[in-house]
Amino acid sequence: VGGSQYINSEGTGRYQDYLIQEIIPFVQRTYNISEERKWGVFGMSSGGYGALMNAMAYPDIFSCVADHSGDGLFDMCFKNIFQEAAQGYHHHGGVRNWFHEVYLKIAREGGKENRNAFGLPIVALGMARIYSPNKDAPLDVGCDFPYSMETGDWQQNIWDKWTSKDPVYIISYNIEKLRKLRLIYLDAGRYDEFNLQHATRNIYHQLEERVMGGKREGG
């Protein structure tokens, strides 16, 4: 279904290892870049999330990070997508039927994307395969969802797996690593579609208090 968030996951692959262990060494060898030189990493949305997560994990490789509207504060940016995604799944008799009747059909034949029928269901499925993979899941889709497909009940134990990868909640465990960075740049629109401006503000205030006391522009 695509997507990686640029981290390692049993559901989508070891993208963080691919970046750190293969891409960077390949570029160093190909362009004769000294291994002593540090890198900058930046991205937008999922790329912004991946940039911040990798910078926190590898401050001895990355010295600068720019996170543009990066995913974070999952309680605000991801929880609401399941309400609309569930409607798309149920309309087609479940996740697997939706995947074959809607996603694959559009992928093969093209067609106008419908946010409810296509956009949010694929976001929910893609993110679930990243944050709560389970090859033995009863629905045979390779992941667990943080809500019951049958009753709509919220599955907090599954959601806890998601928030364990939420930068808003893990910054406090990475303060010393973040202090090694020369530059941390954050920005987001005021009215982001997935409310990512709230994550940006939250992360900024944590960094201001615990790491750097940097400059903020805008609201």
Secondary structure, DSSP 8 states (H G I E B T S, - for coil): ----TTSEETTTEEHHHIIIIIIHHHHHHHTT--TTS-EEEEEETHHHHHHHHHHHH-TTTEEEEEEES----HHHHTTTHHHHHHHHHHHTTSHHHHIIIIIHHHHHH-----IIIIIHHHHHHHHHHHHSB-TT-TTSSSB--SB-TTT--B-HHHHHHHHTT-HHHHGGG-HHHHTT-SEEEEE--TT-TT-HHHHHHHHHHHHHHHT--------
